[in-house]
Amino acid sequence: MADTRLIQSRYQLLDLIGRGGMGEVWRARDESLGRYVAVKCLKPMGPQHDRSFTRVLRERFRREARVAAALQHRGVTVVHDFGESDGLLYLVMELLEGRNLSQLLEDNKQHPLPVPDVVDIAEQVADALGYTHRQGIVHRDLKPANIMRLDDGTVKICDFGIARLGHDVGFTSRLTGTGIAMGTPHYMSPEQISGGEVDHRSDLYSLGCVLYEIATGVPPFDLDDAWAVLVGHRDTQPEPLRTHRAELPGFFDRVVLDLLAKAPGERPADAGDLRQRIALGRTGEQPAAPGAGRTQPAPVPGPRPGAALPPLPSWTRNMTTGHRATGTVRTPTPGTGHTAELTGAWTTGTALPALTGGLPAATSLFAEGASAERPTPSPALLSTLADRHSAGLDLARLGHWEEAGEVHRTVASMREQALGPDHPDTLASRYESAFTLSRTGCAADALREFVRVADGRERILGPDHPETLAARQETAYALGQLGRHFEAHQVYAAVLASRVRSMGPDHPDTLRCRHNLAFNLSRLGRLEDAYRMAREVADARGRLLGETHPDTLVTRYEVAYTLGRMGRWAEALQTYRDVARARALALGPDHPDTLSARYEVGISLGRLGRSAEALELYRTLVEDRTRVGGPIDAETLRARHGLGVNLGRMARWEEALAEAREVCAIRERTLGPDHPDTLVSRREVAVGLGWLGRWSEALADYRRVAEARERILGADHPDTLAGRNDEAHCLEQLGRSTEAVDLYRRVADLRGGRGTPQP
C-alpha cells in the first residue's frame, strides 16, 4: 500500500504502525478535520476467496466497527469512522500517544510497575469496564497488549474486535462441533476455558490476571505449557501477590485475589463495585469484600499428587500459550511514539505470517539418540506443529477454509511422520482437514478422512469417547452432503444412542445430534418423524439454553421448514416470524441468520396466497441485503428472485420478467451459466415469457434449462425431468402436440412408469 494512498478522498495514509495476517494499521491525516488518526485496514480479498467468505469477513469487520463506535468514554479508544473504499474495509480511530502495558513491562525489563501506577491503572480500567459493561458489551480478550497508558497518564482499553453484546455472550463460538473459547490462555477465565456462559465477570477475571502481572512481573500462572496454564486457571489458587512483592498494599492484594475467584459469583459484583473498593483502599479505608454477608467458600485446594483431573474441553488440546506480556510483538514506526494495538490475526509475528515460511525439516528437529524406526520428536518440532495447528484453526474461524485446509493437511502429514498415524494430535489435524474439505464442497474427500479419523479414535479412545463420536457425526453429515441420507441416518442413530448412553439425553452434544437426525429424517421424506423430533429438540434447547439462544432458534427454524414441507404453511409462517423476531433481538437485524428467517417468512406468505405482503417484505429485504452484502451478493439475488416470483403471482408479468432477466444475467456472469441458481432464474424468465404469450422464446429458455440439468445431473434426475416437463408443456402451447406427447412419454419412462402425465 503506497504512502500516498488516500481513502475516501479524506484519510491520507502516512506511516505503517502495525501489520498482521489480516490487515494493517496506519498513522494517517484526516484532511477534512486536519487531525492525525489511526486507520485500520482489512487486506483486500483476492480472487481465491469466494464471495461467501468475503461477505462473512465484511460483516464481522462492520460488527467490530459498530461495537467500537458505540463506545464513548475516556477509557476506551474512540472510533471516528468506518466504511469501505475501493473494496478496502477501514476503521478510523484516535491516534494514541503512549505504550501498552506489555510494552511498559518490557521497557522495565520485566520488573513490575511502580505501585502507585499499578493502583491508578486498576482504577481507570475498572471505570472503563464499568462503562462498557453498562452498554451490554463484554470485551472477552482483556490482556496487557490491549490496555494503553498514554503519555498524559490516561489509561485506555483497546481492540473490541472479539467483543460481544451482553445478550450474545452466553453461547460459545462453534467451529468444528467443539467449542472455541476466544481469548489468550494467560488471561482467560475458568468459564471461558470450560466453554461455559461468559458475562462481564469474565472480564473482571482477565483484569485480575493483568493486574497480577503488572504488580508482580509475572502472570498468576506463569507456565510455558498452554495446557498447564489452563489447568491452573481452572484448579489452582494463585499465590498472594505479596508473596512476590511485599510492598504491595494489603487491600490491593485482596482485591486482585477476589477478581481471580474461580466462581464468577465470588468475584466483585461488577466493575463499579471494583472501582469503589480500589478508591476506598487508596484512602486507607477497608473496603468490603465481595458478597459481604455471604458465606465465603473454602479455598479450592490444588489437585492431590496422582489424582486425575477432570478433562479440559477438547478444543484446548492443541492450544498454545499465545503471547503473555513478556512476549508481545509489535511493529512500531521508527522515530514515532505511536503504537497500534492489534490482537489475534492482526498481530505481527503470530502464527499466521509463519504460514508462508518454510517449516524446519522434521528430521532436523528430532531429538538426538531416538530410535531409527520413529525418532522421538523434539519439543521444538511439537511446538512448531502446535502453532501451525492453531493457525489453521484461526484461518478457519475467519472463513479461510481452503487455506486452513492446506495448513491442516501439512501438519497432519508431519505429525503422522513424527508421532504416528493414530496419535491424538495426528487425528486432530486430520479431523480439521476433513472439516475444511466438507465446507469447501469436497464431501467425498471429507467422508474418507472422517471415516479414517473415526476408526483411529475408536481404536485408541474407544467407541463412546466424545472425540470418536464427533468424527462419526461429521461422517454422517458428509454422507448427507452426498445425498446418501439412509446411510447418514444409520450413523446418526448409532451416534445418538452412544451419546445418550454416555452423556445423557439433554447434553448439548446429544441435542446437536438429535437436531441433525431430525434434519436428515426430513430429507428422507419422513416428515412427521422429523417434525416431532425437531419439536422435542427445540423444546429441550429452549428449556436448557433459553428461547433466544441461537441453537434453540436453529432448531425452531428446522421445525418451520418441516411444517412447510408438510403443507402446514400457516404454522410455518408463525414459527418463521417468531424466529426472525428472536434473532433480530439476539443477533441484530442485519445478521445473516435474521435475514434468512425473514426470507422464509416471504416464502410462507407466498405459499399462503398473500403475495402483496410477500412482495413488500422482499422489497425491504432486497434493500437490507444490498446494504449488508452488496447488489450482486448471492443472498441479495435470492431476495430479488423472490420479489420477481411474487410480482408474477400478482399478474404483473412485465415487471416480473424484467426482474427475472436482470437476476439471471447477474447470476450467469458471477456464478456461470450452468449454476443451479442461474438455471432457476432462467426458468423464471421462461415462465414470464409464457404468461405473456411469447411461447417460442419461452421454449428456448426451457430447453436450455433442461439440457443443462441433464448434462450436469443426469437424464433421470428429478430436476431434469421437471425441466423436460416444462419443455413439453411449452411445445403443447405452440401446437406441436406430437413432440409434446413423445417428450411426456420419455419423462414417464425415466420415472419408471410412476404415473403417466396427461398431454
Buried (B, 14 or more C-beta within 10 A) or exposed (E): BEEEBBBBEBBBBBBBBBBBBBBBBBBBBBEEEEEBBBBBBBBEBEEEBBBBBBBBBBBBBBBBBBBBBBBEBEBBBBBBBBBBBEEBBBBBBBBBBBBBBBBBBBEEEEEBBEBEBBBBBBBBBBBBBBBBBBBBBBBBBBBBBBBBBEEEEBBBBBBBBBBBBBEBBBBBEBBBBBBBBBBBBBBBBBBBBBBBBBBBBBBBBBBBBBBBBBBBBBBBBBBEBBBEBBBBBBBBBBBBBBEBBEEBBEBBBBBBBBBBBBEBEBBBEBBBBBBBBBBBBBEEEEBEBBBEEEEEEEEEEEEEEEEEEEEBBBBBBBBBBBBBBBEBEBBBBEEEEBBBBBBBBBBBBBBBBBBEEEBEEBEEBBEEEEEEEEBBBBEEBBBBBBBBBBBBBBBBBBBBBBBBBBBBBBBBBBBBBBBEEBBBBBBBBBBBBBBBBBBBEBBEBBBBBBBBBBBBBBEBBEBBBBBBBBBBBBBBBBBBBEEBBEBBBBBBBBBBEBBBEBBEEEBBBBBBBBBBBBBBBBBBEBBEBBBBBBBBBBBBBBEBBBBBBBBBBBBBBBBBBBBBBBEBBEBBBBBBBBBBBBBBEBBBEBBBBBBBBBBBBBBBBBBBEBBEBBBBBBEEBBEBBBEBBBEBBBBBBBBBBBBBBBBBBEEBBEBBBBBBBBBBEBBBEBBEEBBBBBBBBBBBBBBBBBBBEEBEBBBEBBBBBBBBBBEBBEBEBEBBBBBBBBBBBBBBBBEBEEBBBBBBBBBBEBBEEEEEBEB
